Each structure stands twice: as C-alpha cells, then as structure tokens.
Amino acid sequence: MRRIRIKQTTGTTVPGFENGNGQRVVRDTGFASESFPGQRVYHLRCRRCEFQYGANGTDILKRLCPRCQGGARGERLRDPGPSLFAEI
Ligand SMILES: [Zn+2]
C-alpha cells in the first residue's frame, strides 16, 4: 500500500469514494496537481457517462462531470501505464 501524505479528514480521496454527483475516485495518480499547489491529481470516473478525468483532492467532494454535468474541465490524466511504473 502506498501511504497518502495529504491530510484529509473527509476520506474523499480514498479509491472507491463517490461524491453526491456520482463521481467516483478510481485511484490516486501520484502526480502533482497543476491547478492547486500541494494537491495531487486523482483519477475520477463518472458513473453516469463513464467519462474519466483528473481532479485535485480538494475538488472531489463537489465535483461535477465535465462531460455530462457541466462541471469544470478536468485535469490532465497522465497515466504512466502499467509497464513503466510497475510496483513490486
Ligand atoms: Zn458524466
């Protein structure tokens, strides 16, 4: 298990968390957010349209889907792919 160093009391960054809008946390990408210093980018997925995008940790709770709910554009998802960053 990777340790999560960002302080969060609400648990919104835990994979599997789903906010009130049906936006679900898939995983912590480990990349720094480009829009919110000190935060990381989390991989979210919309339950309604299956759209996947990145969001910083402070954003998750109120996130709306960029595609079907008119939410703000998501952050870039930089998926390194399983072969490059494979964890032992
Ligand atoms: Zn959607």
PDB file of the backbone (N, CA, C, O) and the ligand in Angstrom, with CONECT records:
HET     ZN  A 101       1
ATOM      1  N   MET A   1       0.842  -1.207   0.000  1.00  0.00           N
ATOM      2  CA  MET A   1       0.000   0.000   0.000  1.00  0.00           C
ATOM      3  C   MET A   1       0.868   1.245   0.000  1.00  0.00           C
ATOM      4  O   MET A   1       1.893   1.314   0.679  1.00  0.00           O
ATOM      5  N   ARG A   2       0.441   2.210  -0.765  1.00  0.00           N
ATOM      6  CA  ARG A   2       1.136   3.488  -0.775  1.00  0.00           C
ATOM      7  C   ARG A   2       0.582   4.357   0.347  1.00  0.00           C
ATOM      8  O   ARG A   2      -0.618   4.343   0.624  1.00  0.00           O
ATOM      9  N   ARG A   3       1.442   5.089   0.969  1.00  0.00           N
ATOM     10  CA  ARG A   3       0.969   5.994   2.001  1.00  0.00           C
ATOM     11  C   ARG A   3       0.436   7.278   1.381  1.00  0.00           C
ATOM     12  O   ARG A   3       0.989   7.789   0.407  1.00  0.00           O
ATOM     13  N   ILE A   4      -0.596   7.766   1.934  1.00  0.00           N
ATOM     14  CA  ILE A   4      -1.142   9.039   1.462  1.00  0.00           C
ATOM     15  C   ILE A   4      -0.759  10.103   2.472  1.00  0.00           C
ATOM     16  O   ILE A   4      -1.147  10.052   3.639  1.00  0.00           O
ATOM     17  N   ARG A   5       0.017  11.075   1.992  1.00  0.00           N
ATOM     18  CA  ARG A   5       0.546  12.053   2.918  1.00  0.00           C
ATOM     19  C   ARG A   5      -0.323  13.297   3.054  1.00  0.00           C
ATOM     20  O   ARG A   5      -0.174  14.074   3.996  1.00  0.00           O
ATOM     21  N   ILE A   6      -1.212  13.469   2.117  1.00  0.00           N
ATOM     22  CA  ILE A   6      -2.061  14.654   2.179  1.00  0.00           C
ATOM     23  C   ILE A   6      -3.108  14.480   3.269  1.00  0.00           C
ATOM     24  O   ILE A   6      -3.794  13.460   3.341  1.00  0.00           O
ATOM     25  N   LYS A   7      -3.213  15.485   4.103  1.00  0.00           N
ATOM     26  CA  LYS A   7      -4.176  15.393   5.200  1.00  0.00           C
ATOM     27  C   LYS A   7      -5.591  15.549   4.671  1.00  0.00           C
ATOM     28  O   LYS A   7      -5.919  16.535   4.011  1.00  0.00           O
ATOM     29  N   GLN A   8      -6.392  14.598   4.958  1.00  0.00           N
ATOM     30  CA  GLN A   8      -7.791  14.641   4.547  1.00  0.00           C
ATOM     31  C   GLN A   8      -8.612  14.017   5.660  1.00  0.00           C
ATOM     32  O   GLN A   8      -8.361  12.885   6.075  1.00  0.00           O
ATOM     33  N   THR A   9      -9.569  14.748   6.125  1.00  0.00           N
ATOM     34  CA  THR A   9     -10.392  14.189   7.196  1.00  0.00           C
ATOM     35  C   THR A   9     -11.692  13.610   6.657  1.00  0.00           C
ATOM     36  O   THR A   9     -12.389  12.863   7.343  1.00  0.00           O
ATOM     37  N   THR A  10     -12.001  13.965   5.429  1.00  0.00           N
ATOM     38  CA  THR A  10     -13.293  13.550   4.900  1.00  0.00           C
ATOM     39  C   THR A  10     -13.251  12.214   4.177  1.00  0.00           C
ATOM     40  O   THR A  10     -14.288  11.589   3.952  1.00  0.00           O
ATOM     41  N   GLY A  11     -12.045  11.776   3.813  1.00  0.00           N
ATOM     42  CA  GLY A  11     -11.948  10.499   3.130  1.00  0.00           C
ATOM     43  C   GLY A  11     -12.351  10.550   1.675  1.00  0.00           C
ATOM     44  O   GLY A  11     -12.620   9.514   1.067  1.00  0.00           O
ATOM     45  N   THR A  12     -12.395  11.741   1.110  1.00  0.00           N
ATOM     46  CA  THR A  12     -12.844  11.858  -0.275  1.00  0.00           C
ATOM     47  C   THR A  12     -11.809  11.410  -1.283  1.00  0.00           C
ATOM     48  O   THR A  12     -12.119  11.238  -2.462  1.00  0.00           O
ATOM     49  N   THR A  13     -10.569  11.219  -0.824  1.00  0.00           N
ATOM     50  CA  THR A  13      -9.525  10.832  -1.767  1.00  0.00           C
ATOM     51  C   THR A  13      -9.287   9.334  -1.779  1.00  0.00           C
ATOM     52  O   THR A  13      -8.413   8.843  -2.494  1.00  0.00           O
ATOM     53  N   VAL A  14     -10.051   8.621  -1.001  1.00  0.00           N
ATOM     54  CA  VAL A  14      -9.885   7.176  -0.931  1.00  0.00           C
ATOM     55  C   VAL A  14     -10.505   6.529  -2.176  1.00  0.00           C
ATOM     56  O   VAL A  14     -11.655   6.811  -2.511  1.00  0.00           O
ATOM     57  N   PRO A  15      -9.758   5.673  -2.853  1.00  0.00           N
ATOM     58  CA  PRO A  15     -10.338   4.993  -4.018  1.00  0.00           C
ATOM     59  C   PRO A  15     -11.643   4.299  -3.645  1.00  0.00           C
ATOM     60  O   PRO A  15     -11.727   3.604  -2.632  1.00  0.00           O
ATOM     61  N   GLY A  16     -12.643   4.497  -4.471  1.00  0.00           N
ATOM     62  CA  GLY A  16     -13.945   3.924  -4.179  1.00  0.00           C
ATOM     63  C   GLY A  16     -14.920   4.946  -3.628  1.00  0.00           C
ATOM     64  O   GLY A  16     -16.132   4.726  -3.625  1.00  0.00           O
ATOM     65  N   PHE A  17     -14.380   6.074  -3.158  1.00  0.00           N
ATOM     66  CA  PHE A  17     -15.274   7.132  -2.675  1.00  0.00           C
ATOM     67  C   PHE A  17     -16.091   7.682  -3.833  1.00  0.00           C
ATOM     68  O   PHE A  17     -15.579   7.877  -4.935  1.00  0.00           O
ATOM     69  N   GLU A  18     -17.350   7.926  -3.570  1.00  0.00           N
ATOM     70  CA  GLU A  18     -18.193   8.508  -4.603  1.00  0.00           C
ATOM     71  C   GLU A  18     -18.910   9.713  -4.021  1.00  0.00           C
ATOM     72  O   GLU A  18     -19.529   9.628  -2.961  1.00  0.00           O
ATOM     73  N   ASN A  19     -18.823  10.830  -4.719  1.00  0.00           N
ATOM     74  CA  ASN A  19     -19.487  12.017  -4.184  1.00  0.00           C
ATOM     75  C   ASN A  19     -20.964  12.034  -4.558  1.00  0.00           C
ATOM     76  O   ASN A  19     -21.456  11.129  -5.232  1.00  0.00           O
ATOM     77  N   GLY A  20     -21.650  13.056  -4.120  1.00  0.00           N
ATOM     78  CA  GLY A  20     -23.091  13.126  -4.307  1.00  0.00           C
ATOM     79  C   GLY A  20     -23.534  13.248  -5.750  1.00  0.00           C
ATOM     80  O   GLY A  20     -24.719  13.123  -6.062  1.00  0.00           O
ATOM     81  N   ASN A  21     -22.571  13.495  -6.631  1.00  0.00           N
ATOM     82  CA  ASN A  21     -22.905  13.647  -8.044  1.00  0.00           C
ATOM     83  C   ASN A  21     -22.583  12.401  -8.866  1.00  0.00           C
ATOM     84  O   ASN A  21     -22.688  12.410 -10.092  1.00  0.00           O
ATOM     85  N   GLY A  22     -22.200  11.355  -8.190  1.00  0.00           N
ATOM     86  CA  GLY A  22     -21.886  10.117  -8.899  1.00  0.00           C
ATOM     87  C   GLY A  22     -20.484  10.088  -9.474  1.00  0.00           C
ATOM     88  O   GLY A  22     -20.188   9.304 -10.376  1.00  0.00           O
ATOM     89  N   GLN A  23     -19.616  10.954  -8.945  1.00  0.00           N
ATOM     90  CA  GLN A  23     -18.227  10.971  -9.409  1.00  0.00           C
ATOM     91  C   GLN A  23     -17.395  10.126  -8.454  1.00  0.00           C
ATOM     92  O   GLN A  23     -17.332  10.392  -7.253  1.00  0.00           O
ATOM     93  N   ARG A  24     -16.768   9.115  -9.009  1.00  0.00           N
ATOM     94  CA  ARG A  24     -16.108   8.134  -8.171  1.00  0.00           C
ATOM     95  C   ARG A  24     -14.587   8.203  -8.290  1.00  0.00           C
ATOM     96  O   ARG A  24     -14.047   8.370  -9.383  1.00  0.00           O
ATOM     97  N   VAL A  25     -13.910   8.073  -7.163  1.00  0.00           N
ATOM     98  CA  VAL A  25     -12.454   8.069  -7.169  1.00  0.00           C
ATOM     99  C   VAL A  25     -11.957   6.698  -7.593  1.00  0.00           C
ATOM    100  O   VAL A  25     -12.275   5.689  -6.964  1.00  0.00           O
ATOM    101  N   VAL A  26     -11.178   6.669  -8.663  1.00  0.00           N
ATOM    102  CA  VAL A  26     -10.617   5.408  -9.120  1.00  0.00           C
ATOM    103  C   VAL A  26      -9.287   5.147  -8.426  1.00  0.00           C
ATOM    104  O   VAL A  26      -9.045   4.062  -7.898  1.00  0.00           O
ATOM    105  N   ARG A  27      -8.435   6.162  -8.439  1.00  0.00           N
ATOM    106  CA  ARG A  27      -7.135   5.984  -7.806  1.00  0.00           C
ATOM    107  C   ARG A  27      -6.436   7.324  -7.658  1.00  0.00           C
ATOM    108  O   ARG A  27      -6.835   8.334  -8.238  1.00  0.00           O
ATOM    109  N   ASP A  28      -5.388   7.293  -6.870  1.00  0.00           N
ATOM    110  CA  ASP A  28      -4.503   8.434  -6.715  1.00  0.00           C
ATOM    111  C   ASP A  28      -3.432   8.304  -7.790  1.00  0.00           C
ATOM    112  O   ASP A  28      -2.704   7.312  -7.822  1.00  0.00           O
ATOM    113  N   THR A  29      -3.328   9.291  -8.667  1.00  0.00           N
ATOM    114  CA  THR A  29      -2.359   9.166  -9.757  1.00  0.00           C
ATOM    115  C   THR A  29      -0.937   9.393  -9.276  1.00  0.00           C
ATOM    116  O   THR A  29       0.018   8.966  -9.926  1.00  0.00           O
ATOM    117  N   GLY A  30      -0.791  10.072  -8.125  1.00  0.00           N
ATOM    118  CA  GLY A  30       0.539  10.364  -7.623  1.00  0.00           C
ATOM    119  C   GLY A  30       1.164  11.605  -8.249  1.00  0.00           C
ATOM    120  O   GLY A  30       2.226  12.050  -7.814  1.00  0.00           O
ATOM    121  N   PHE A  31       0.517  12.162  -9.259  1.00  0.00           N
ATOM    122  CA  PHE A  31       1.046  13.365  -9.897  1.00  0.00           C
ATOM    123  C   PHE A  31       0.556  14.614  -9.180  1.00  0.00           C
ATOM    124  O   PHE A  31      -0.545  14.648  -8.632  1.00  0.00           O
ATOM    125  N   ALA A  32       1.400  15.635  -9.197  1.00  0.00           N
ATOM    126  CA  ALA A  32       1.011  16.896  -8.575  1.00  0.00           C
ATOM    127  C   ALA A  32      -0.047  17.595  -9.418  1.00  0.00           C
ATOM    128  O   ALA A  32      -0.025  17.547 -10.648  1.00  0.00           O
ATOM    129  N   SER A  33      -0.960  18.236  -8.730  1.00  0.00           N
ATOM    130  CA  SER A  33      -1.991  18.999  -9.424  1.00  0.00           C
ATOM    131  C   SER A  33      -1.389  20.212 -10.111  1.00  0.00           C
ATOM    132  O   SER A  33      -0.468  20.841  -9.590  1.00  0.00           O
ATOM    133  N   GLU A  34      -1.911  20.533 -11.277  1.00  0.00           N
ATOM    134  CA  GLU A  34      -1.439  21.720 -11.983  1.00  0.00           C
ATOM    135  C   GLU A  34      -2.257  22.947 -11.617  1.00  0.00           C
ATOM    136  O   GLU A  34      -1.860  24.072 -11.922  1.00  0.00           O
ATOM    137  N   SER A  35      -3.383  22.745 -10.973  1.00  0.00           N
ATOM    138  CA  SER A  35      -4.261  23.869 -10.675  1.00  0.00           C
ATOM    139  C   SER A  35      -4.305  24.194  -9.187  1.00  0.00           C
ATOM    140  O   SER A  35      -4.785  25.261  -8.802  1.00  0.00           O
ATOM    141  N   PHE A  36      -3.820  23.308  -8.363  1.00  0.00           N
ATOM    142  CA  PHE A  36      -3.916  23.521  -6.928  1.00  0.00           C
ATOM    143  C   PHE A  36      -2.633  23.046  -6.256  1.00  0.00           C
ATOM    144  O   PHE A  36      -2.478  21.857  -5.979  1.00  0.00           O
ATOM    145  N   PRO A  37      -1.704  23.981  -5.993  1.00  0.00           N
ATOM    146  CA  PRO A  37      -0.411  23.610  -5.415  1.00  0.00           C
ATOM    147  C   PRO A  37      -0.573  22.809  -4.122  1.00  0.00           C
ATOM    148  O   PRO A  37      -1.401  23.137  -3.273  1.00  0.00           O
ATOM    149  N   GLY A  38       0.211  21.782  -3.991  1.00  0.00           N
ATOM    150  CA  GLY A  38       0.171  20.981  -2.775  1.00  0.00           C
ATOM    151  C   GLY A  38      -0.807  19.822  -2.849  1.00  0.00           C
ATOM    152  O   GLY A  38      -0.832  18.961  -1.969  1.00  0.00           O
ATOM    153  N   GLN A  39      -1.604  19.804  -3.893  1.00  0.00           N
ATOM    154  CA  GLN A  39      -2.556  18.704  -4.041  1.00  0.00           C
ATOM    155  C   GLN A  39      -2.076  17.739  -5.114  1.00  0.00           C
ATOM    156  O   GLN A  39      -1.246  18.076  -5.958  1.00  0.00           O
ATOM    157  N   ARG A  40      -2.605  16.570  -5.057  1.00  0.00           N
ATOM    158  CA  ARG A  40      -2.317  15.613  -6.117  1.00  0.00           C
ATOM    159  C   ARG A  40      -3.547  15.432  -6.997  1.00  0.00           C
ATOM    160  O   ARG A  40      -4.663  15.812  -6.643  1.00  0.00           O
ATOM    161  N   VAL A  41      -3.295  14.844  -8.142  1.00  0.00           N
ATOM    162  CA  VAL A  41      -4.386  14.591  -9.079  1.00  0.00           C
ATOM    163  C   VAL A  41      -4.940  13.190  -8.847  1.00  0.00           C
ATOM    164  O   VAL A  41      -4.198  12.210  -8.791  1.00  0.00           O
ATOM    165  N   TYR A  42      -6.229  13.123  -8.718  1.00  0.00           N
ATOM    166  CA  TYR A  42      -6.898  11.841  -8.552  1.00  0.00           C
ATOM    167  C   TYR A  42      -7.681  11.516  -9.818  1.00  0.00           C
ATOM    168  O   TYR A  42      -8.238  12.388 -10.485  1.00  0.00           O
ATOM    169  N   HIS A  43      -7.695  10.263 -10.106  1.00  0.00           N
ATOM    170  CA  HIS A  43      -8.383   9.771 -11.292  1.00  0.00           C
ATOM    171  C   HIS A  43      -9.851   9.540 -10.909  1.00  0.00           C
ATOM    172  O   HIS A  43     -10.150   8.709 -10.052  1.00  0.00           O
ATOM    173  N   LEU A  44     -10.740  10.265 -11.537  1.00  0.00           N
ATOM    174  CA  LEU A  44     -12.169  10.116 -11.244  1.00  0.00           C
ATOM    175  C   LEU A  44     -12.902   9.541 -12.441  1.00  0.00           C
ATOM    176  O   LEU A  44     -12.473   9.670 -13.588  1.00  0.00           O
ATOM    177  N   ARG A  45     -14.010   8.909 -12.141  1.00  0.00           N
ATOM    178  CA  ARG A  45     -14.839   8.389 -13.214  1.00  0.00           C
ATOM    179  C   ARG A  45     -16.306   8.703 -12.920  1.00  0.00           C
ATOM    180  O   ARG A  45     -16.792   8.549 -11.799  1.00  0.00           O
ATOM    181  N   CYS A  46     -16.974   9.141 -13.956  1.00  0.00           N
ATOM    182  CA  CYS A  46     -18.393   9.463 -13.825  1.00  0.00           C
ATOM    183  C   CYS A  46     -19.211   8.188 -13.978  1.00  0.00           C
ATOM    184  O   CYS A  46     -19.009   7.402 -14.903  1.00  0.00           O
ATOM    185  N   ARG A  47     -20.133   8.009 -13.052  1.00  0.00           N
ATOM    186  CA  ARG A  47     -20.964   6.809 -13.128  1.00  0.00           C
ATOM    187  C   ARG A  47     -22.025   6.908 -14.193  1.00  0.00           C
ATOM    188  O   ARG A  47     -22.519   5.898 -14.693  1.00  0.00           O
ATOM    189  N   ARG A  48     -22.369   8.112 -14.532  1.00  0.00           N
ATOM    190  CA  ARG A  48     -23.460   8.291 -15.494  1.00  0.00           C
ATOM    191  C   ARG A  48     -22.996   8.060 -16.933  1.00  0.00           C
ATOM    192  O   ARG A  48     -23.679   7.393 -17.711  1.00  0.00           O
ATOM    193  N   CYS A  49     -21.828   8.617 -17.282  1.00  0.00           N
ATOM    194  CA  CYS A  49     -21.401   8.506 -18.679  1.00  0.00           C
ATOM    195  C   CYS A  49     -20.041   7.817 -18.824  1.00  0.00           C
ATOM    196  O   CYS A  49     -19.534   7.671 -19.936  1.00  0.00           O
ATOM    197  N   GLU A  50     -19.449   7.392 -17.701  1.00  0.00           N
ATOM    198  CA  GLU A  50     -18.179   6.661 -17.729  1.00  0.00           C
ATOM    199  C   GLU A  50     -16.996   7.517 -18.145  1.00  0.00           C
ATOM    200  O   GLU A  50     -15.913   6.995 -18.408  1.00  0.00           O
ATOM    201  N   PHE A  51     -17.193   8.822 -18.209  1.00  0.00           N
ATOM    202  CA  PHE A  51     -16.089   9.703 -18.558  1.00  0.00           C
ATOM    203  C   PHE A  51     -15.051   9.678 -17.444  1.00  0.00           C
ATOM    204  O   PHE A  51     -15.392   9.670 -16.261  1.00  0.00           O
ATOM    205  N   GLN A  52     -13.777   9.666 -17.839  1.00  0.00           N
ATOM    206  CA  GLN A  52     -12.708   9.626 -16.849  1.00  0.00           C
ATOM    207  C   GLN A  52     -11.849  10.867 -16.986  1.00  0.00           C
ATOM    208  O   GLN A  52     -11.568  11.332 -18.090  1.00  0.00           O
ATOM    209  N   TYR A  53     -11.439  11.393 -15.842  1.00  0.00           N
ATOM    210  CA  TYR A  53     -10.693  12.643 -15.836  1.00  0.00           C
ATOM    211  C   TYR A  53      -9.945  12.784 -14.528  1.00  0.00           C
ATOM    212  O   TYR A  53     -10.111  11.980 -13.610  1.00  0.00           O
ATOM    213  N   GLY A  54      -9.119  13.815 -14.453  1.00  0.00           N
ATOM    214  CA  GLY A  54      -8.357  14.060 -13.237  1.00  0.00           C
ATOM    215  C   GLY A  54      -8.959  15.206 -12.437  1.00  0.00           C
ATOM    216  O   GLY A  54      -9.515  16.150 -13.000  1.00  0.00           O
ATOM    217  N   ALA A  55      -8.840  15.112 -11.124  1.00  0.00           N
ATOM    218  CA  ALA A  55      -9.303  16.195 -10.257  1.00  0.00           C
ATOM    219  C   ALA A  55      -8.392  16.264  -9.057  1.00  0.00           C
ATOM    220  O   ALA A  55      -7.901  15.238  -8.586  1.00  0.00           O
ATOM    221  N   ASN A  56      -8.160  17.471  -8.553  1.00  0.00           N
ATOM    222  CA  ASN A  56      -7.321  17.547  -7.356  1.00  0.00           C
ATOM    223  C   ASN A  56      -8.133  17.186  -6.116  1.00  0.00           C
ATOM    224  O   ASN A  56      -9.363  17.164  -6.140  1.00  0.00           O
ATOM    225  N   GLY A  57      -7.415  16.905  -5.037  1.00  0.00           N
ATOM    226  CA  GLY A  57      -8.049  16.365  -3.844  1.00  0.00           C
ATOM    227  C   GLY A  57      -9.115  17.253  -3.225  1.00  0.00           C
ATOM    228  O   GLY A  57     -10.071  16.758  -2.627  1.00  0.00           O
ATOM    229  N   THR A  58      -8.953  18.565  -3.368  1.00  0.00           N
ATOM    230  CA  THR A  58      -9.925  19.463  -2.746  1.00  0.00           C
ATOM    231  C   THR A  58     -11.195  19.564  -3.573  1.00  0.00           C
ATOM    232  O   THR A  58     -12.216  20.079  -3.118  1.00  0.00           O
ATOM    233  N   ASP A  59     -11.110  19.069  -4.776  1.00  0.00           N
ATOM    234  CA  ASP A  59     -12.178  19.237  -5.745  1.00  0.00           C
ATOM    235  C   ASP A  59     -13.200  18.103  -5.717  1.00  0.00           C
ATOM    236  O   ASP A  59     -14.342  18.254  -6.151  1.00  0.00           O
ATOM    237  N   ILE A  60     -12.754  16.972  -5.198  1.00  0.00           N
ATOM    238  CA  ILE A  60     -13.524  15.743  -5.358  1.00  0.00           C
ATOM    239  C   ILE A  60     -14.940  15.814  -4.787  1.00  0.00           C
ATOM    240  O   ILE A  60     -15.900  15.368  -5.415  1.00  0.00           O
ATOM    241  N   LEU A  61     -15.049  16.372  -3.608  1.00  0.00           N
ATOM    242  CA  LEU A  61     -16.339  16.341  -2.914  1.00  0.00           C
ATOM    243  C   LEU A  61     -17.458  16.988  -3.718  1.00  0.00           C
ATOM    244  O   LEU A  61     -18.594  16.515  -3.707  1.00  0.00           O
ATOM    245  N   LYS A  62     -17.130  18.073  -4.415  1.00  0.00           N
ATOM    246  CA  LYS A  62     -18.180  18.813  -5.116  1.00  0.00           C
ATOM    247  C   LYS A  62     -18.105  18.650  -6.625  1.00  0.00           C
ATOM    248  O   LYS A  62     -18.779  19.359  -7.372  1.00  0.00           O
ATOM    249  N   ARG A  63     -17.292  17.725  -7.059  1.00  0.00           N
ATOM    250  CA  ARG A  63     -17.010  17.589  -8.478  1.00  0.00           C
ATOM    251  C   ARG A  63     -18.247  17.266  -9.298  1.00  0.00           C
ATOM    252  O   ARG A  63     -19.073  16.439  -8.913  1.00  0.00           O
ATOM    253  N   LEU A  64     -18.354  17.932 -10.429  1.00  0.00           N
ATOM    254  CA  LEU A  64     -19.376  17.583 -11.416  1.00  0.00           C
ATOM    255  C   LEU A  64     -18.658  17.048 -12.637  1.00  0.00           C
ATOM    256  O   LEU A  64     -17.535  17.453 -12.938  1.00  0.00           O
ATOM    257  N   CYS A  65     -19.305  16.147 -13.330  1.00  0.00           N
ATOM    258  CA  CYS A  65     -18.691  15.574 -14.515  1.00  0.00           C
ATOM    259  C   CYS A  65     -18.507  16.651 -15.588  1.00  0.00           C
ATOM    260  O   CYS A  65     -19.448  17.373 -15.917  1.00  0.00           O
ATOM    261  N   PRO A  66     -17.276  16.753 -16.136  1.00  0.00           N
ATOM    262  CA  PRO A  66     -17.025  17.754 -17.173  1.00  0.00           C
ATOM    263  C   PRO A  66     -17.836  17.482 -18.434  1.00  0.00           C
ATOM    264  O   PRO A  66     -18.086  18.396 -19.220  1.00  0.00           O
ATOM    265  N   ARG A  67     -18.232  16.278 -18.624  1.00  0.00           N
ATOM    266  CA  ARG A  67     -18.916  15.940 -19.865  1.00  0.00           C
ATOM    267  C   ARG A  67     -20.434  16.005 -19.751  1.00  0.00           C
ATOM    268  O   ARG A  67     -21.085  16.604 -20.607  1.00  0.00           O
ATOM    269  N   CYS A  68     -21.006  15.410 -18.727  1.00  0.00           N
ATOM    270  CA  CYS A  68     -22.466  15.312 -18.704  1.00  0.00           C
ATOM    271  C   CYS A  68     -23.126  16.174 -17.636  1.00  0.00           C
ATOM    272  O   CYS A  68     -24.354  16.255 -17.585  1.00  0.00           O
ATOM    273  N   GLN A  69     -22.338  16.818 -16.784  1.00  0.00           N
ATOM    274  CA  GLN A  69     -22.951  17.641 -15.735  1.00  0.00           C
ATOM    275  C   GLN A  69     -22.504  19.095 -15.799  1.00  0.00           C
ATOM    276  O   GLN A  69     -22.826  19.889 -14.916  1.00  0.00           O
ATOM    277  N   GLY A  70     -21.773  19.437 -16.830  1.00  0.00           N
ATOM    278  CA  GLY A  70     -21.342  20.823 -16.981  1.00  0.00           C
ATOM    279  C   GLY A  70     -20.275  21.250 -15.989  1.00  0.00           C
ATOM    280  O   GLY A  70     -20.115  22.441 -15.723  1.00  0.00           O
ATOM    281  N   GLY A  71     -19.549  20.297 -15.443  1.00  0.00           N
ATOM    282  CA  GLY A  71     -18.504  20.616 -14.481  1.00  0.00           C
ATOM    283  C   GLY A  71     -17.292  21.237 -15.148  1.00  0.00           C
ATOM    284  O   GLY A  71     -17.163  21.227 -16.373  1.00  0.00           O
ATOM    285  N   ALA A  72     -16.408  21.776 -14.326  1.00  0.00           N
ATOM    286  CA  ALA A  72     -15.183  22.364 -14.848  1.00  0.00           C
ATOM    287  C   ALA A  72     -14.345  21.290 -15.533  1.00  0.00           C
ATOM    288  O   ALA A  72     -14.424  20.106 -15.204  1.00  0.00           O
ATOM    289  N   ARG A  73     -13.565  21.726 -16.466  1.00  0.00           N
ATOM    290  CA  ARG A  73     -12.719  20.805 -17.194  1.00  0.00           C
ATOM    291  C   ARG A  73     -11.778  20.082 -16.216  1.00  0.00           C
ATOM    292  O   ARG A  73     -11.230  20.692 -15.299  1.00  0.00           O
ATOM    293  N   GLY A  74     -11.609  18.804 -16.428  1.00  0.00           N
ATOM    294  CA  GLY A  74     -10.770  18.034 -15.530  1.00  0.00           C
ATOM    295  C   GLY A  74      -9.296  18.284 -15.776  1.00  0.00           C
ATOM    296  O   GLY A  74      -8.905  18.842 -16.801  1.00  0.00           O
ATOM    297  N   GLU A  75      -8.490  17.864 -14.823  1.00  0.00           N
ATOM    298  CA  GLU A  75      -7.056  17.961 -15.029  1.00  0.00           C
ATOM    299  C   GLU A  75      -6.597  16.820 -15.912  1.00  0.00           C
ATOM    300  O   GLU A  75      -7.241  15.776 -16.020  1.00  0.00           O
ATOM    301  N   ARG A  76      -5.464  17.062 -16.535  1.00  0.00           N
ATOM    302  CA  ARG A  76      -4.903  16.058 -17.412  1.00  0.00           C
ATOM    303  C   ARG A  76      -4.603  14.773 -16.640  1.00  0.00           C
ATOM    304  O   ARG A  76      -4.054  14.810 -15.539  1.00  0.00           O
ATOM    305  N   LEU A  77      -4.962  13.672 -17.219  1.00  0.00           N
ATOM    306  CA  LEU A  77      -4.597  12.391 -16.623  1.00  0.00           C
ATOM    307  C   LEU A  77      -3.331  11.906 -17.302  1.00  0.00           C
ATOM    308  O   LEU A  77      -3.316  11.624 -18.500  1.00  0.00           O
ATOM    309  N   ARG A  78      -2.284  11.816 -16.524  1.00  0.00           N
ATOM    310  CA  ARG A  78      -1.040  11.337 -17.115  1.00  0.00           C
ATOM    311  C   ARG A  78      -0.808   9.915 -16.640  1.00  0.00           C
ATOM    312  O   ARG A  78      -0.146   9.665 -15.633  1.00  0.00           O
ATOM    313  N   ASP A  79      -1.354   9.033 -17.373  1.00  0.00           N
ATOM    314  CA  ASP A  79      -1.230   7.640 -16.977  1.00  0.00           C
ATOM    315  C   ASP A  79       0.087   7.068 -17.471  1.00  0.00           C
ATOM    316  O   ASP A  79       0.304   6.955 -18.677  1.00  0.00           O
ATOM    317  N   PRO A  80       0.949   6.714 -16.568  1.00  0.00           N
ATOM    318  CA  PRO A  80       2.254   6.206 -16.974  1.00  0.00           C
ATOM    319  C   PRO A  80       2.168   4.817 -17.601  1.00  0.00           C
ATOM    320  O   PRO A  80       3.119   4.361 -18.236  1.00  0.00           O
ATOM    321  N   GLY A  81       1.063   4.164 -17.428  1.00  0.00           N
ATOM    322  CA  GLY A  81       0.951   2.819 -17.973  1.00  0.00           C
ATOM    323  C   GLY A  81       1.578   1.812 -17.037  1.00  0.00           C
ATOM    324  O   GLY A  81       2.550   2.119 -16.348  1.00  0.00           O
ATOM    325  N   PRO A  82       1.039   0.635 -17.010  1.00  0.00           N
ATOM    326  CA  PRO A  82       1.471  -0.370 -16.035  1.00  0.00           C
ATOM    327  C   PRO A  82       2.888  -0.865 -16.256  1.00  0.00           C
ATOM    328  O   PRO A  82       3.533  -1.316 -15.309  1.00  0.00           O
ATOM    329  N   SER A  83       3.395  -0.792 -17.491  1.00  0.00           N
ATOM    330  CA  SER A  83       4.705  -1.379 -17.731  1.00  0.00           C
ATOM    331  C   SER A  83       5.835  -0.479 -17.237  1.00  0.00           C
ATOM    332  O   SER A  83       6.904  -0.965 -16.866  1.00  0.00           O
ATOM    333  N   LEU A  84       5.596   0.842 -17.233  1.00  0.00           N
ATOM    334  CA  LEU A  84       6.661   1.757 -16.835  1.00  0.00           C
ATOM    335  C   LEU A  84       6.831   1.884 -15.341  1.00  0.00           C
ATOM    336  O   LEU A  84       7.948   1.897 -14.822  1.00  0.00           O
ATOM    337  N   PHE A  85       5.717   1.976 -14.662  1.00  0.00           N
ATOM    338  CA  PHE A  85       5.768   2.250 -13.222  1.00  0.00           C
ATOM    339  C   PHE A  85       5.338   1.047 -12.400  1.00  0.00           C
ATOM    340  O   PHE A  85       4.784   1.199 -11.311  1.00  0.00           O
ATOM    341  N   ALA A  86       5.578  -0.088 -12.892  1.00  0.00           N
ATOM    342  CA  ALA A  86       5.135  -1.282 -12.200  1.00  0.00           C
ATOM    343  C   ALA A  86       5.717  -1.316 -10.791  1.00  0.00           C
ATOM    344  O   ALA A  86       6.908  -1.084 -10.585  1.00  0.00           O
ATOM    345  N   GLU A  87       4.855  -1.608  -9.836  1.00  0.00           N
ATOM    346  CA  GLU A  87       5.315  -1.688  -8.459  1.00  0.00           C
ATOM    347  C   GLU A  87       5.558  -3.139  -8.097  1.00  0.00           C
ATOM    348  O   GLU A  87       4.806  -4.037  -8.478  1.00  0.00           O
ATOM    349  N   ILE A  88       6.608  -3.336  -7.366  1.00  0.00           N
ATOM    350  CA  ILE A  88       6.948  -4.695  -6.987  1.00  0.00           C
ATOM    351  C   ILE A  88       6.137  -5.124  -5.775  1.00  0.00           C
ATOM    352  O   ILE A  88       6.285  -6.251  -5.301  1.00  0.00           O
TER     353      ILE A  88
HETATM  354 ZN    ZN A 101     -20.586  12.138 -16.846  1.00  0.00          ZN2+
END
